[in-house]
């Protein structure tokens, strides 16, 4: 062996040792990151990475912790490899979560966007890698990178809330307080649109008088609102899905309200978290003699409020069904089949094939049957249940 060749061998030996070192460090690191701090990994013992990635918006609302729990229950004992990550209200964190899951080799992404429009970038990044994107509960808007949508009938949620207000108030000129979800959530539009379709004729004929939105008053003779018109009203009465913001708004509205906007009132509250906050404010105003307030999600705290007569109703969306549908879709895709859908939703760019689930109105009359007897929650979670 000549000197030059010996040097070459030495050099490549050095490179090889270096490479081996790097590989060993990478191996140790990947072994350590098998389970993320806010997620769940289960590879069914195959050690083959993650096949379905699930991204949920925030742990701060019981609704999404409930979804996480139901996903975990549905996945127990199955062979599917999944990981659940939370975005904590941040579209940037959401994008990062999607990138993490892409790097783990997911084939299907199930995602509830924090912000429907901002999530388009995350969906597009996944799509580029050949991943099938399923929007879960909230639609991702203005992109063609979303393949499927699994959802409750959100228009029907709003319709049911509005009908409840009509059925549970008496007389005419009933003060009506309107509240909405976050404008970054497409569902907030669907809920409000559904509610408006039922309430508008009753506002126009004087059964209700809107107490807290000049935009709604200006549009009270318009049966079908455009997206822009909806935006105007939602812009005034949004809670941003934040109970604190809901509470502050309710306080401001009651401070500003004239005497004829008090007494027996009706309140359209978009979901349970905001309903409880708003109800507490109305309950503490001595000029409010009674209130009917809507909700949505059947959160445990609101079921207790309903039993206690502090919240009038909730729209029960059985998350077990949504989880089953989403996982069923993911499994069909992994098996190379076309998932079953029941209709479609336009997301501003394309019609997204959708699977839709019905909702159930729950108040004190049927709370035991729908929530306890159905096995959704345990009776022992509540007090005062008859
Ligand atoms: C969901 C509701 C939830 C709300 C706030 C909506 O998109 O459909 O169930 O209460 O977001 O998180």
Boltz pocket constraint, residues with backbone or C-beta under 6 A from the ligand:
constraints:
  - pocket:
      binder: B
      contacts: [[A, 61], [A, 63], [A, 137], [A, 138], [A, 181], [A, 185], [A, 187], [A, 188], [A, 241], [A, 270], [A, 271], [A, 272], [A, 296], [A, 297]]
      max_distance: 6.0
